[in-house]
């Protein structure tokens, strides 16, 4: 229990509590503990988000397929991590990404009713929950209204940023050249030249429809 409590405190949702309140939560809340083996699915894109999923240990790959299944973006996240908290309530409460364990993943799940009870009983949890959801919505709003770049390279960077969980780290994009050209509003030749230039600068590795971005923040 002490180890679990320490890991739980690393999550933003459980920060700012008094010691007594936190002990009360741990003792009374029906946490569902699970362990996912490497390569196992944690949650799948398109399935209903029925509970709050909090990852305490481990590393995961995050795969996002486009609605038309013409491309797939893959990145990695590590614990502590809360999986798509913004999809727990509301009209569109389905996961939009697939999380797959890269190492052994330890997580705890909390059903909606328990989340509602925590929101009512603990102001600190309520504030943390609202902050997490608001930050997600605000970040997407800012990105949605960002200015369109005049260069193909700039549009490619924005294309990735709008679809990634985190604006840093390695990314992998599986896409045909024709589809990428259509997404960027450029000719296939210009996109090919752009990718060749980035590869020459060691910013990406490109082969057979797979683009490996070494560091998105440095792209």
SVG drawing of the C-alpha trace seen along z (x, -y; Angstrom):
<svg xmlns="http://www.w3.org/2000/svg" viewBox="-23 -33 45 43">
<polyline fill="none" stroke="black" stroke-width="0.4" points="0.0,0.0 2.7,-2.6 4.3,-2.0 0.9,-2.4 0.2,-5.5 3.5,-7.1 2.9,-6.4 -0.6,-7.7 0.6,-11.0 2.7,-11.6 -0.5,-12.0 -1.8,-15.6 -5.3,-14.4 -4.1,-13.6 -1.9,-16.5 -2.8,-19.2 -4.6,-16.8 -4.1,-16.8 -2.6,-13.6 -5.8,-12.6 -7.9,-13.2 -5.5,-11.2 -5.5,-8.2 -9.3,-8.4 -9.4,-8.2 -7.0,-5.2 -8.9,-3.3 -12.5,-3.9 -12.1,-4.1 -12.5,-0.8 -9.3,-1.0 -9.0,1.7 -5.4,2.7 -4.1,4.3 -0.9,5.4 -0.4,5.5 2.4,7.6 4.7,6.1 2.9,5.8 -0.5,6.1 -3.3,3.6 -4.1,1.2 -7.0,-0.6 -8.1,-0.5 -9.0,-3.3 -12.8,-3.4 -13.8,-1.6 -15.9,-3.4 -14.1,-5.1 -16.0,-3.6 -13.5,-4.3 -10.5,-6.6 -7.3,-4.7 -4.2,-5.8 -0.8,-4.4 1.5,-4.1 4.5,-2.3 5.8,-1.3 6.1,-2.7 3.5,-2.6 3.4,-3.2 0.4,-5.3 -1.0,-4.6 -3.5,-6.9 -5.2,-5.9 -6.7,-8.5 -10.5,-8.3 -10.0,-7.0 -7.2,-4.6 -4.8,-6.2 -2.1,-6.9 -1.0,-6.0 1.0,-8.1 2.9,-6.4 4.7,-7.9 5.6,-6.8 4.6,-7.9 5.8,-6.8 4.2,-6.6 2.8,-8.5 0.1,-9.1 -3.7,-9.4 -5.2,-8.0 -7.5,-10.5 -9.3,-11.9 -11.2,-14.3 -13.1,-11.4 -14.5,-10.0 -17.7,-12.2 -19.5,-14.0 -21.0,-13.2 -17.8,-11.6 -16.6,-9.3 -14.6,-6.9 -10.8,-6.5 -9.2,-8.1 -5.9,-6.3 -4.6,-2.8 -2.2,-2.4 0.0,0.6 2.5,1.8 6.1,1.6 7.2,2.8 5.2,4.3 2.6,1.7 1.0,1.3 -2.2,-0.7 -5.3,-1.4 -8.8,-2.0 -11.6,-3.9 -15.2,-3.6 -17.3,-6.6 -19.4,-6.4 -16.3,-6.5 -15.0,-9.5 -18.3,-11.3 -18.1,-10.6 -14.5,-11.9 -15.5,-15.1 -18.3,-15.8 -16.4,-14.8 -13.0,-16.4 -12.6,-19.9 -8.9,-19.3 -9.8,-16.4 -12.5,-18.5 -10.1,-21.3 -7.4,-19.0 -9.9,-17.1 -11.2,-20.4 -7.7,-21.7 -6.7,-18.6 -9.8,-18.7 -9.5,-22.4 -5.8,-22.3 -6.5,-19.6 -9.3,-21.7 -7.3,-24.9 -4.2,-23.3 -6.3,-21.9 -8.0,-25.3 -4.7,-27.1 -3.3,-24.5 -6.5,-24.6 -6.2,-28.3 -2.4,-28.4 -1.4,-30.2 -0.9,-28.0 2.8,-27.9 3.9,-29.1 6.4,-26.3 5.8,-22.5 8.2,-21.8 6.2,-24.1 3.0,-22.4 4.5,-19.0 5.5,-20.1 2.0,-21.5 0.5,-18.3 2.4,-16.2 1.9,-18.7 -1.9,-18.7 -2.0,-14.9 0.5,-14.1 0.0,-13.8 3.2,-15.5 5.1,-18.1 8.5,-16.5 10.2,-13.2 10.4,-10.6 7.4,-10.0 6.7,-7.5 4.3,-8.3 3.2,-5.5 1.7,-7.2 1.9,-7.0 3.5,-9.9 0.3,-10.7 -1.7,-10.9 0.9,-13.1 0.9,-15.5 -2.9,-15.7 -2.8,-16.5 -0.1,-19.2 -1.7,-20.7 1.4,-20.3 2.6,-18.2 4.1,-14.8 7.4,-16.1 7.6,-19.0 6.8,-16.7 9.5,-14.3 12.0,-17.1 11.0,-18.3 11.5,-14.8 14.9,-14.5 16.0,-17.8 15.0,-16.8 16.7,-13.4 19.9,-15.2 19.8,-17.2 19.4,-14.0 16.0,-15.2 14.1,-12.2 14.7,-8.8 12.4,-7.9 11.9,-4.7 8.9,-2.8 6.2,-5.0 7.5,-5.2 8.8,-8.5 10.8,-8.4 11.1,-11.8 14.1,-11.9 13.0,-14.8 9.8,-16.7 10.9,-19.7 13.9,-20.0 12.1,-19.3"/>
</svg>
